[in-house]
């Protein structure tokens, strides 16, 4: 257990997604580290240049598929959490919370074994009472029914997000800095692995290794509201009472929402949302770092990095705060706050969309 507390150092960068007024569009212009070209001629890539395919390959394949021997981004120790000691995380109201997972006897490196690819489906297309819905709710209910000390228990899994995002670990090699998986290029890969293992637990519990989680397609008009499966009835394991009551279906999501925004005509909101997506995906994503986020390496202070990529900032953060409760703006819970976001099952559909 913790031998010291997070507040001994600092309150995490942001313990809610948007405690105050969220940033608007990412209008910053950074000096591009890597230039972006639409397509390399004859399959060539030249040092310092990437084509769009490489951007879409993701961080895992990005630097191995291009000639980036001169790219300093690949040449530093990675930012890692120090697993020696898990400390209390900090809620938006500054109170501490213990999100630490059960201490493993040993940590084993995971080796992926899957040879097939299962396609996720949109949450909006799932009908309440369908076979898929029954499987999904069975998996989540079984996770919630597991012993509270079982690391696969739903609350334990929610706490993983809390521990890694809200000050549960220090940065390895820098005991005065906290580790954080938001606001940098860690955002995409960390969340994708998190969802991957959550999905594996679901598969195991319902004895179906083809099961996939649904994704919340908030970037398409038909997905721009809370999918009905999460709001069907209050005893469903997919339901969460800590969502903003003003934003339940059929309210259309505002992908750039912040406290105080008024609802506009749904058709206009959808047009705004599509424009926001275009802006974040294309106009503002001139470089890989714009899109994925800034490099976060050993020794870096995440509180001063200001490194979130375009999609993490908007719409990702805004979907969180739009969905989470607005009852107490100074102390948002569930989807509206880092420490509690994954307590809402819709969190995993949201993360499957990024
Ligand atoms: Cu997160």
Boltz pocket constraint, residues with backbone or C-beta under 6 A from the ligand:
constraints:
  - pocket:
      binder: B
      contacts: [[A, 161], [A, 165], [A, 182], [A, 191]]
      max_distance: 6.0
